Structure formats: structure tokens, C-alpha cells
Amino acid sequence: MTPGEISVLADLARRRSGVVVDTDKTYIIESRLLPIARRQGFTSLSELVSDLQQRKDETLIWATVEALSSTETQFFRDRTPFKQIAAEVLPALARKGRGSIKAWCAGCSTGQEPYSLAMLAEEERGKHGPMGVEIIGTDLSERCLEKGMAGVYTQFEVQRGLPSRLLIKYFDKVDDHWVLSPRIRQAVRLQRKNLITEVQGAGPFDLVLCRNVVSAFDPSTARAVLEQIAAELAPDGYLMMGAYETAAHHAPAFRPVPGLRGLYIRDPNHRAVA
């Protein structure tokens, strides 16, 4: 692919999804787009880029943008956030009198994060009073969401981060795959949402997980997305970000919870965007 073609793709991804594509990693771009080119009958990626520019077919455009976005995920990814939710967030919300909490996993890919949260809530059930949990998972990729809705995972996918005790408890082995129990699937709603255009009106949420998502955006887009998330977060709610992401750097709407890396609360002195 030529530098000009890569520039066209990077600009398309940024405008449609806010994602900043590393134009130096040509091999990654090509590996993600080759399956699309083959499905569409193109003989080269150059033909794909040319078609994107000439026909401006929305279905093909979004398939390309989705492919250029990272979909890395796994069950109980990084562990620490889930330990913090169990030890700090859920008890704190219970003390505030929540009979039910509403959580949002932004950029949920194929569903492992919201399903991990649902399993955690099930494991913690009754420890903090009669607290129900409603979980919404959103992602830009329809293909990822379809897989997540099916709740069917490979051996490789379930062995990445999922404790064997929870695998046995919440999954059934069917041929070479593992099928998530209906009880956990029903606790989660998965839906398509573009974070740069479709955040408003979904809340208020008691807990938002937006981990390793805004780090893919340019600083101004990251700030705008976090400001919108702040507007959808309950005044006493929590935001969980990636361990190496910093909400306060991008958005003054948040301040870190001391001693709990990646966990943020709304800054009461900041007025979130309407």
C-alpha cells in the first residue's frame, strides 16, 4: 500500500470513529483489511481504497473502520479492576443505598468484559444486600457484538483470564466450544454505539468501564468522549479506565480515587457538558 492510501484509511478511521491509526504499522493495517478485500472480491487493497473513495458505500466504509479499530479483549482482563469493583465499588454503592446498579462497558468488543462483570456481580450477590445489576455493553463493531450476543467462545478465549472455577460454573462445553449460561447472558445487553456521536441519553450509570479505549483517540476526541461519559455518570458514580490511561489528563470532569489506580469519580466542582 502506498503512503497516500494509508493516509486515506487513517483519515477515514479518525473522522468516523475517533481512532488514531498508526500509519507506520502498515503490516497491521494490511492484515486487518485483507479479509474485507477478499470478501468484496477486490484483487488488492489498493482496489479497496479506490472503491471507498469513489462509491462511498456506507456498509463497506464501516466494515473498514471497524477492522482498523482494536478488538483486543479477554475475560477478567488485568484482574485488578475487577478486584477493585468487588472490594470498593460495590460496597460503596451499597452504602449509598443502591438497590440496583446500572453499569456500562464501553468498547466491549466480543463481550468478555461485560460478561466478566456479570459473573462478578453474581459471585458478589447477597454480600452487600439485595442489589440487582443491569449491564450494557457497547461497541462499534457489529461483527464483534454478534459474537458476544451468541455467548460462544473457543478454548483459547476462555483460558485467557477466566478462572477454571467460573468456567465450570457458568459455561457448558459443546463440541469444541464453550457456551455461556443464559443467566449471565441475560444480565447483559449488547448494542452498537459510536462513542464520538452516540453517548448522550443512555445514563445515568453508577459504573462505567471505559478501559483502553480513549487511548486510541487523539487528545481532543478523548476529552470530548470523557466529558460526555461524565454527563451520563451518576454524580456519585465511578469510572474505571485502563491502568495506564489518565482521565484527569484528558477531562477535568474526573478526579482519581486515591490508592486505586484506574478508578475515577466525578469532580463535584466541574460542571459536565449537557
Secondary structure, DSSP 8 states (H G I E B T S, - for coil): --HHHHHHHHHHHHHHH-B---TT-HHHHHHHHHHHHHHHT-SSHHHHHHHHHHH--HHHHHHHHHHHS-----TTTTSHHHHHIIIIIHHHHHHTT-SEEEEEEES-TTTHHHHHHHHHHHHHTBTTBS-EEEEEEEES-HHHHHHHHHTEEEHHHHTTT--HHHHHHHEEEETTEEEE-HHHHTTEEEEE--TTTS-TTS--EEEEE--SSGGGB-HHHHHHHHHHHHHHEEEEEEEE--TT--HHHH-TTEEE-TT-TTEEEE-TTS----
